[in-house]
Amino acid sequence: MRRKVTVVGAGNVGATCAQVLATRDYADVVLVDIKEGLPQGKALDIDQMGAVLGFEPNVTGSNGYEETAGSTVVVVTAGLPRSPGMSRDDLVATNEKIVKDVTEKVVAQSPDAILIIVSNPLDAMCHVAKNVSKWPKERVFGMAGILDTARFSTFIAWETGSSVKDVQAMVLGGHGDDMVPVRSHTTVGGIPVGSFVAADRLDAIEQRTRQAGGEIVALLKTGSAFYSPASAAIQMADAYLNDRKMILPCAAYLEGEYGLRGLYVGVPVQIGAGGVERVIEIALTDGERKALQTSAAHVLELVEAMGRVLAAADKPA
């Protein structure tokens, strides 16, 4: 019997998640959205693509959660996307309500699943999902580090004229404008990146990486990135479903690692059949460690601000 993966949100990110996963042909997919006809139509389109690309059509669209029952993985992409001039943090109040509602419904139908959070602001939404599900930290984690690292790697490959396959990089911290590209662990063909690129150019590339999502939002004008975020999320699902033991930068709940506690922050983790099986602590320069602490402090501010908003909303008029 094939495993089942649910993707919540049939917008560009969610639909692309369903498409990428379907082409891998080892799990059935349920695409859920509140908009009638949207998930059904996109699921039907992906199913029919299977006849061309040679995968079995097992994508189902739904406006409810009954068909998601027994899912092994749930990918949450639901929520408002960014528009030009908007930061990820601006989405916190609206998307908190959406992620809370989604988490309650998927947990009821698939109590043994893992949750992969893609909705922004990502680190804060991981807290929502963990608090609502009451699941252990190993089963609730967020996507962003893979995406941010992919962007950094792409820019390094372009700058050096190298294959992106030869670039090894890591971006840590919150999924925001103070994320931390880790220069000390970035190599091209195993050679430190500083041997190829001058320090001032690396500064510019790292800054572009921090603003890469906003760059795409500004170009699109009507939405945000979706091909790369979806592919990053499915890499995490793939690592779990196939017990690959992959080391990937993800938003993980820390309990003392990197001097941080009780907070979702992007760090290297190993993902296998146990979910987040371990957090990997890497040596950082003093500057990188300070930048990571600054990024984590911003995540904490956002989580605390979200808590104040929720508390105010719960007070009687």
Contacts in CASP RR format, 6 or more apart in sequence:
PFRMAT RR
TARGET T0000
AUTHOR 0000-0000-0000
METHOD contacts of the structure
MODEL  1
MRRKVTVVGAGNVGATCAQVLATRDYADVVLVDIKEGLPQGKALDIDQMG
AVLGFEPNVTGSNGYEETAGSTVVVVTAGLPRSPGMSRDDLVATNEKIVK
DVTEKVVAQSPDAILIIVSNPLDAMCHVAKNVSKWPKERVFGMAGILDTA
RFSTFIAWETGSSVKDVQAMVLGGHGDDMVPVRSHTTVGGIPVGSFVAAD
RLDAIEQRTRQAGGEIVALLKTGSAFYSPASAAIQMADAYLNDRKMILPC
AAYLEGEYGLRGLYVGVPVQIGAGGVERVIEIALTDGERKALQTSAAHVL
ELVEAMGRVLAAADKPA
2 26 0 8 1.000
2 27 0 8 1.000
2 28 0 8 1.000
2 58 0 8 1.000
3 26 0 8 1.000
3 27 0 8 1.000
3 28 0 8 1.000
3 72 0 8 1.000
3 73 0 8 1.000
3 241 0 8 1.000
4 27 0 8 1.000
4 28 0 8 1.000
4 29 0 8 1.000
4 30 0 8 1.000
4 68 0 8 1.000
4 70 0 8 1.000
4 71 0 8 1.000
4 72 0 8 1.000
5 21 0 8 1.000
5 27 0 8 1.000
5 28 0 8 1.000
5 29 0 8 1.000
5 30 0 8 1.000
5 71 0 8 1.000
5 72 0 8 1.000
5 73 0 8 1.000
5 74 0 8 1.000
5 75 0 8 1.000
5 237 0 8 1.000
5 241 0 8 1.000
6 29 0 8 1.000
6 30 0 8 1.000
6 31 0 8 1.000
6 32 0 8 1.000
6 68 0 8 1.000
6 71 0 8 1.000
6 73 0 8 1.000
6 74 0 8 1.000
6 75 0 8 1.000
6 106 0 8 1.000
6 110 0 8 1.000
6 113 0 8 1.000
7 14 0 8 1.000
7 17 0 8 1.000
7 18 0 8 1.000
7 21 0 8 1.000
7 29 0 8 1.000
7 30 0 8 1.000
7 31 0 8 1.000
7 32 0 8 1.000
7 74 0 8 1.000
7 75 0 8 1.000
7 77 0 8 1.000
8 14 0 8 1.000
8 32 0 8 1.000
8 33 0 8 1.000
8 74 0 8 1.000
8 75 0 8 1.000
8 76 0 8 1.000
8 77 0 8 1.000
8 78 0 8 1.000
8 102 0 8 1.000
8 106 0 8 1.000
9 31 0 8 1.000
9 32 0 8 1.000
9 33 0 8 1.000
9 39 0 8 1.000
9 76 0 8 1.000
9 77 0 8 1.000
9 78 0 8 1.000
9 79 0 8 1.000
10 18 0 8 1.000
10 31 0 8 1.000
10 32 0 8 1.000
10 33 0 8 1.000
10 35 0 8 1.000
10 38 0 8 1.000
10 39 0 8 1.000
10 42 0 8 1.000
10 61 0 8 1.000
11 33 0 8 1.000
11 38 0 8 1.000
11 42 0 8 1.000
11 77 0 8 1.000
11 226 0 8 1.000
12 81 0 8 1.000
12 223 0 8 1.000
12 226 0 8 1.000
13 77 0 8 1.000
13 81 0 8 1.000
13 118 0 8 1.000
13 226 0 8 1.000
13 229 0 8 1.000
13 230 0 8 1.000
13 233 0 8 1.000
14 31 0 8 1.000
14 75 0 8 1.000
14 77 0 8 1.000
14 118 0 8 1.000
14 226 0 8 1.000
14 230 0 8 1.000
15 31 0 8 1.000
15 42 0 8 1.000
15 46 0 8 1.000
16 226 0 8 1.000
16 227 0 8 1.000
16 230 0 8 1.000
16 231 0 8 1.000
17 75 0 8 1.000
17 77 0 8 1.000
17 118 0 8 1.000
17 230 0 8 1.000
17 233 0 8 1.000
17 234 0 8 1.000
18 29 0 8 1.000
18 31 0 8 1.000
18 42 0 8 1.000
18 43 0 8 1.000
18 46 0 8 1.000
18 59 0 8 1.000
19 46 0 8 1.000
19 49 0 8 1.000
19 230 0 8 1.000
20 230 0 8 1.000
20 231 0 8 1.000
20 234 0 8 1.000
21 27 0 8 1.000
21 29 0 8 1.000
21 234 0 8 1.000
21 237 0 8 1.000
22 29 0 8 1.000
22 46 0 8 1.000
22 47 0 8 1.000
22 49 0 8 1.000
22 50 0 8 1.000
22 55 0 8 1.000
22 57 0 8 1.000
22 58 0 8 1.000
22 59 0 8 1.000
23 50 0 8 1.000
23 53 0 8 1.000
23 55 0 8 1.000
24 55 0 8 1.000
24 234 0 8 1.000
24 238 0 8 1.000
25 54 0 8 1.000
25 55 0 8 1.000
25 56 0 8 1.000
26 241 0 8 1.000
26 242 0 8 1.000
27 58 0 8 1.000
27 72 0 8 1.000
27 73 0 8 1.000
27 241 0 8 1.000
28 58 0 8 1.000
28 59 0 8 1.000
28 60 0 8 1.000
29 43 0 8 1.000
29 46 0 8 1.000
29 58 0 8 1.000
29 59 0 8 1.000
29 60 0 8 1.000
30 59 0 8 1.000
30 60 0 8 1.000
30 61 0 8 1.000
30 62 0 8 1.000
30 67 0 8 1.000
30 68 0 8 1.000
30 71 0 8 1.000
31 39 0 8 1.000
31 42 0 8 1.000
31 43 0 8 1.000
31 59 0 8 1.000
31 60 0 8 1.000
31 61 0 8 1.000
31 62 0 8 1.000
32 39 0 8 1.000
32 61 0 8 1.000
32 62 0 8 1.000
32 63 0 8 1.000
32 64 0 8 1.000
32 65 0 8 1.000
32 67 0 8 1.000
32 68 0 8 1.000
33 39 0 8 1.000
33 61 0 8 1.000
33 63 0 8 1.000
33 78 0 8 1.000
34 63 0 8 1.000
35 63 0 8 1.000
36 63 0 8 1.000
37 63 0 8 1.000
39 61 0 8 1.000
39 62 0 8 1.000
39 63 0 8 1.000
40 61 0 8 1.000
40 62 0 8 1.000
40 63 0 8 1.000
41 61 0 8 1.000
42 61 0 8 1.000
43 59 0 8 1.000
43 60 0 8 1.000
43 61 0 8 1.000
46 57 0 8 1.000
46 59 0 8 1.000
47 57 0 8 1.000
47 58 0 8 1.000
47 59 0 8 1.000
48 57 0 8 1.000
50 56 0 8 1.000
50 57 0 8 1.000
51 57 0 8 1.000
60 67 0 8 1.000
61 67 0 8 1.000
62 68 0 8 1.000
64 105 0 8 1.000
65 105 0 8 1.000
65 106 0 8 1.000
65 108 0 8 1.000
65 109 0 8 1.000
66 109 0 8 1.000
68 74 0 8 1.000
68 106 0 8 1.000
68 109 0 8 1.000
68 110 0 8 1.000
69 109 0 8 1.000
69 110 0 8 1.000
70 109 0 8 1.000
70 110 0 8 1.000
70 112 0 8 1.000
70 113 0 8 1.000
71 106 0 8 1.000
71 109 0 8 1.000
71 110 0 8 1.000
71 113 0 8 1.000
72 110 0 8 1.000
72 112 0 8 1.000
72 113 0 8 1.000
72 114 0 8 1.000
72 241 0 8 1.000
73 113 0 8 1.000
73 114 0 8 1.000
73 116 0 8 1.000
73 237 0 8 1.000
73 240 0 8 1.000
73 241 0 8 1.000
74 106 0 8 1.000
74 110 0 8 1.000
74 113 0 8 1.000
74 114 0 8 1.000
74 115 0 8 1.000
74 116 0 8 1.000
75 116 0 8 1.000
75 118 0 8 1.000
75 233 0 8 1.000
75 234 0 8 1.000
75 237 0 8 1.000
76 99 0 8 1.000
76 102 0 8 1.000
76 103 0 8 1.000
76 106 0 8 1.000
76 115 0 8 1.000
76 116 0 8 1.000
76 117 0 8 1.000
76 118 0 8 1.000
76 119 0 8 1.000
76 125 0 8 1.000
76 129 0 8 1.000
77 118 0 8 1.000
77 119 0 8 1.000
77 230 0 8 1.000
77 233 0 8 1.000
78 95 0 8 1.000
78 98 0 8 1.000
78 99 0 8 1.000
78 102 0 8 1.000
78 119 0 8 1.000
79 91 0 8 1.000
79 94 0 8 1.000
79 95 0 8 1.000
79 98 0 8 1.000
79 99 0 8 1.000
79 119 0 8 1.000
79 120 0 8 1.000
80 91 0 8 1.000
80 94 0 8 1.000
80 95 0 8 1.000
80 98 0 8 1.000
81 120 0 8 1.000
81 223 0 8 1.000
81 224 0 8 1.000
82 88 0 8 1.000
82 90 0 8 1.000
82 91 0 8 1.000
82 120 0 8 1.000
82 213 0 8 1.000
82 214 0 8 1.000
82 217 0 8 1.000
82 223 0 8 1.000
82 224 0 8 1.000
83 217 0 8 1.000
83 222 0 8 1.000
83 223 0 8 1.000
84 217 0 8 1.000
84 218 0 8 1.000
84 221 0 8 1.000
85 217 0 8 1.000
85 218 0 8 1.000
86 217 0 8 1.000
87 176 0 8 1.000
87 177 0 8 1.000
88 120 0 8 1.000
88 121 0 8 1.000
88 122 0 8 1.000
88 175 0 8 1.000
88 176 0 8 1.000
89 121 0 8 1.000
89 302 0 8 1.000
91 120 0 8 1.000
91 121 0 8 1.000
92 121 0 8 1.000
92 124 0 8 1.000
92 302 0 8 1.000
92 305 0 8 1.000
92 306 0 8 1.000
92 309 0 8 1.000
93 306 0 8 1.000
93 309 0 8 1.000
95 119 0 8 1.000
95 120 0 8 1.000
95 121 0 8 1.000
95 125 0 8 1.000
96 124 0 8 1.000
96 125 0 8 1.000
96 128 0 8 1.000
96 306 0 8 1.000
96 309 0 8 1.000
96 310 0 8 1.000
98 119 0 8 1.000
99 117 0 8 1.000
99 119 0 8 1.000
99 125 0 8 1.000
99 128 0 8 1.000
99 129 0 8 1.000
99 132 0 8 1.000
100 128 0 8 1.000
100 132 0 8 1.000
103 115 0 8 1.000
103 128 0 8 1.000
103 129 0 8 1.000
103 132 0 8 1.000
103 133 0 8 1.000
104 132 0 8 1.000
106 113 0 8 1.000
106 115 0 8 1.000
107 132 0 8 1.000
107 133 0 8 1.000
107 135 0 8 1.000
113 139 0 8 1.000
114 138 0 8 1.000
114 139 0 8 1.000
114 140 0 8 1.000
114 141 0 8 1.000
114 240 0 8 1.000
114 275 0 8 1.000
115 129 0 8 1.000
115 133 0 8 1.000
115 135 0 8 1.000
115 139 0 8 1.000
115 140 0 8 1.000
115 141 0 8 1.000
116 141 0 8 1.000
116 142 0 8 1.000
116 143 0 8 1.000
116 233 0 8 1.000
116 236 0 8 1.000
116 237 0 8 1.000
117 125 0 8 1.000
117 126 0 8 1.000
117 129 0 8 1.000
117 140 0 8 1.000
117 141 0 8 1.000
117 142 0 8 1.000
117 143 0 8 1.000
117 251 0 8 1.000
118 142 0 8 1.000
118 143 0 8 1.000
118 229 0 8 1.000
118 230 0 8 1.000
118 233 0 8 1.000
119 125 0 8 1.000
120 175 0 8 1.000
121 175 0 8 1.000
121 176 0 8 1.000
121 302 0 8 1.000
122 142 0 8 1.000
122 143 0 8 1.000
122 144 0 8 1.000
122 174 0 8 1.000
122 175 0 8 1.000
122 251 0 8 1.000
123 142 0 8 1.000
123 144 0 8 1.000
123 174 0 8 1.000
123 175 0 8 1.000
123 251 0 8 1.000
123 263 0 8 1.000
123 264 0 8 1.000
123 265 0 8 1.000
123 266 0 8 1.000
123 299 0 8 1.000
123 302 0 8 1.000
123 303 0 8 1.000
124 264 0 8 1.000
124 299 0 8 1.000
124 302 0 8 1.000
124 303 0 8 1.000
124 306 0 8 1.000
126 140 0 8 1.000
126 141 0 8 1.000
126 142 0 8 1.000
126 251 0 8 1.000
126 253 0 8 1.000
126 264 0 8 1.000
127 264 0 8 1.000
127 303 0 8 1.000
127 306 0 8 1.000
128 306 0 8 1.000
129 140 0 8 1.000
130 137 0 8 1.000
130 140 0 8 1.000
130 253 0 8 1.000
130 264 0 8 1.000
133 139 0 8 1.000
133 140 0 8 1.000
137 252 0 8 1.000
137 253 0 8 1.000
137 255 0 8 1.000
137 276 0 8 1.000
138 274 0 8 1.000
138 275 0 8 1.000
138 276 0 8 1.000
138 277 0 8 1.000
139 275 0 8 1.000
139 276 0 8 1.000
140 253 0 8 1.000
141 236 0 8 1.000
141 250 0 8 1.000
141 251 0 8 1.000
141 252 0 8 1.000
141 253 0 8 1.000
141 264 0 8 1.000
141 269 0 8 1.000
141 275 0 8 1.000
141 276 0 8 1.000
142 236 0 8 1.000
142 250 0 8 1.000
142 251 0 8 1.000
142 252 0 8 1.000
142 264 0 8 1.000
143 229 0 8 1.000
143 232 0 8 1.000
143 233 0 8 1.000
143 236 0 8 1.000
143 250 0 8 1.000
143 251 0 8 1.000
144 174 0 8 1.000
144 175 0 8 1.000
144 232 0 8 1.000
144 250 0 8 1.000
144 251 0 8 1.000
144 266 0 8 1.000
145 171 0 8 1.000
145 172 0 8 1.000
145 173 0 8 1.000
145 175 0 8 1.000
145 179 0 8 1.000
145 232 0 8 1.000
145 248 0 8 1.000
145 249 0 8 1.000
145 250 0 8 1.000
145 251 0 8 1.000
145 266 0 8 1.000
146 232 0 8 1.000
146 235 0 8 1.000
146 236 0 8 1.000
146 248 0 8 1.000
146 249 0 8 1.000
146 250 0 8 1.000
147 175 0 8 1.000
147 225 0 8 1.000
147 228 0 8 1.000
147 229 0 8 1.000
147 232 0 8 1.000
148 171 0 8 1.000
148 175 0 8 1.000
148 179 0 8 1.000
148 181 0 8 1.000
148 209 0 8 1.000
148 212 0 8 1.000
148 249 0 8 1.000
149 169 0 8 1.000
149 170 0 8 1.000
149 171 0 8 1.000
149 249 0 8 1.000
150 228 0 8 1.000
150 231 0 8 1.000
150 232 0 8 1.000
151 171 0 8 1.000
151 209 0 8 1.000
151 212 0 8 1.000
151 213 0 8 1.000
151 228 0 8 1.000
152 169 0 8 1.000
152 171 0 8 1.000
152 181 0 8 1.000
152 186 0 8 1.000
152 205 0 8 1.000
152 206 0 8 1.000
152 209 0 8 1.000
153 164 0 8 1.000
153 167 0 8 1.000
153 168 0 8 1.000
153 169 0 8 1.000
154 164 0 8 1.000
155 205 0 8 1.000
155 208 0 8 1.000
155 209 0 8 1.000
155 212 0 8 1.000
156 162 0 8 1.000
156 167 0 8 1.000
156 169 0 8 1.000
156 186 0 8 1.000
156 188 0 8 1.000
156 193 0 8 1.000
156 197 0 8 1.000
156 205 0 8 1.000
157 163 0 8 1.000
157 164 0 8 1.000
157 166 0 8 1.000
157 167 0 8 1.000
157 188 0 8 1.000
159 196 0 8 1.000
159 197 0 8 1.000
159 201 0 8 1.000
159 205 0 8 1.000
160 167 0 8 1.000
160 188 0 8 1.000
160 193 0 8 1.000
160 196 0 8 1.000
160 197 0 8 1.000
162 188 0 8 1.000
162 189 0 8 1.000
162 196 0 8 1.000
166 188 0 8 1.000
166 189 0 8 1.000
166 190 0 8 1.000
167 186 0 8 1.000
167 187 0 8 1.000
167 188 0 8 1.000
167 189 0 8 1.000
168 185 0 8 1.000
168 186 0 8 1.000
168 187 0 8 1.000
168 188 0 8 1.000
168 189 0 8 1.000
168 190 0 8 1.000
169 181 0 8 1.000
169 182 0 8 1.000
169 185 0 8 1.000
169 186 0 8 1.000
169 187 0 8 1.000
169 193 0 8 1.000
170 181 0 8 1.000
170 182 0 8 1.000
170 185 0 8 1.000
170 186 0 8 1.000
170 249 0 8 1.000
170 268 0 8 1.000
170 282 0 8 1.000
171 179 0 8 1.000
171 180 0 8 1.000
171 181 0 8 1.000
171 182 0 8 1.000
171 209 0 8 1.000
171 249 0 8 1.000
172 179 0 8 1.000
172 180 0 8 1.000
172 182 0 8 1.000
172 249 0 8 1.000
172 265 0 8 1.000
172 266 0 8 1.000
172 267 0 8 1.000
172 268 0 8 1.000
172 288 0 8 1.000
172 292 0 8 1.000
172 295 0 8 1.000
173 179 0 8 1.000
173 180 0 8 1.000
173 265 0 8 1.000
173 266 0 8 1.000
173 267 0 8 1.000
173 292 0 8 1.000
173 295 0 8 1.000
173 296 0 8 1.000
173 299 0 8 1.000
174 251 0 8 1.000
174 265 0 8 1.000
174 266 0 8 1.000
174 295 0 8 1.000
174 296 0 8 1.000
174 298 0 8 1.000
174 299 0 8 1.000
175 251 0 8 1.000
175 266 0 8 1.000
176 210 0 8 1.000
176 295 0 8 1.000
176 298 0 8 1.000
177 210 0 8 1.000
177 211 0 8 1.000
178 210 0 8 1.000
178 291 0 8 1.000
178 294 0 8 1.000
178 295 0 8 1.000
178 298 0 8 1.000
179 209 0 8 1.000
179 210 0 8 1.000
179 295 0 8 1.000
180 288 0 8 1.000
180 291 0 8 1.000
180 292 0 8 1.000
180 295 0 8 1.000
181 205 0 8 1.000
181 206 0 8 1.000
181 209 0 8 1.000
181 210 0 8 1.000
182 282 0 8 1.000
182 284 0 8 1.000
182 288 0 8 1.000
183 193 0 8 1.000
183 194 0 8 1.000
183 202 0 8 1.000
183 206 0 8 1.000
183 288 0 8 1.000
184 283 0 8 1.000
184 284 0 8 1.000
184 285 0 8 1.000
184 288 0 8 1.000
185 282 0 8 1.000
186 192 0 8 1.000
186 193 0 8 1.000
187 193 0 8 1.000
188 195 0 8 1.000
188 196 0 8 1.000
193 202 0 8 1.000
194 202 0 8 1.000
197 205 0 8 1.000
208 215 0 8 1.000
213 224 0 8 1.000
213 225 0 8 1.000
214 224 0 8 1.000
216 224 0 8 1.000
216 225 0 8 1.000
217 223 0 8 1.000
217 224 0 8 1.000
217 225 0 8 1.000
235 246 0 8 1.000
235 248 0 8 1.000
236 248 0 8 1.000
236 250 0 8 1.000
236 271 0 8 1.000
238 244 0 8 1.000
239 245 0 8 1.000
239 246 0 8 1.000
239 248 0 8 1.000
239 271 0 8 1.000
239 272 0 8 1.000
240 271 0 8 1.000
240 272 0 8 1.000
240 273 0 8 1.000
240 274 0 8 1.000
240 275 0 8 1.000
243 272 0 8 1.000
243 273 0 8 1.000
243 274 0 8 1.000
244 271 0 8 1.000
244 272 0 8 1.000
245 270 0 8 1.000
245 271 0 8 1.000
245 272 0 8 1.000
245 277 0 8 1.000
246 270 0 8 1.000
246 271 0 8 1.000
246 272 0 8 1.000
247 268 0 8 1.000
247 269 0 8 1.000
247 270 0 8 1.000
247 280 0 8 1.000
248 268 0 8 1.000
248 269 0 8 1.000
248 270 0 8 1.000
248 271 0 8 1.000
249 266 0 8 1.000
249 267 0 8 1.000
249 268 0 8 1.000
249 269 0 8 1.000
250 266 0 8 1.000
250 267 0 8 1.000
250 269 0 8 1.000
250 271 0 8 1.000
250 276 0 8 1.000
251 264 0 8 1.000
251 265 0 8 1.000
251 266 0 8 1.000
252 264 0 8 1.000
252 265 0 8 1.000
252 266 0 8 1.000
252 267 0 8 1.000
252 269 0 8 1.000
252 276 0 8 1.000
252 279 0 8 1.000
253 262 0 8 1.000
253 263 0 8 1.000
253 264 0 8 1.000
254 260 0 8 1.000
254 261 0 8 1.000
254 262 0 8 1.000
254 263 0 8 1.000
254 264 0 8 1.000
254 265 0 8 1.000
254 267 0 8 1.000
254 279 0 8 1.000
255 261 0 8 1.000
255 262 0 8 1.000
257 267 0 8 1.000
257 279 0 8 1.000
257 281 0 8 1.000
258 265 0 8 1.000
258 267 0 8 1.000
258 281 0 8 1.000
258 289 0 8 1.000
258 292 0 8 1.000
258 296 0 8 1.000
260 293 0 8 1.000
260 296 0 8 1.000
263 296 0 8 1.000
263 299 0 8 1.000
263 300 0 8 1.000
263 303 0 8 1.000
264 299 0 8 1.000
265 292 0 8 1.000
265 295 0 8 1.000
265 296 0 8 1.000
265 299 0 8 1.000
267 279 0 8 1.000
267 280 0 8 1.000
267 281 0 8 1.000
268 279 0 8 1.000
268 280 0 8 1.000
268 282 0 8 1.000
269 276 0 8 1.000
269 277 0 8 1.000
269 278 0 8 1.000
269 279 0 8 1.000
269 280 0 8 1.000
270 276 0 8 1.000
270 277 0 8 1.000
270 278 0 8 1.000
270 280 0 8 1.000
271 277 0 8 1.000
284 292 0 8 1.000
END
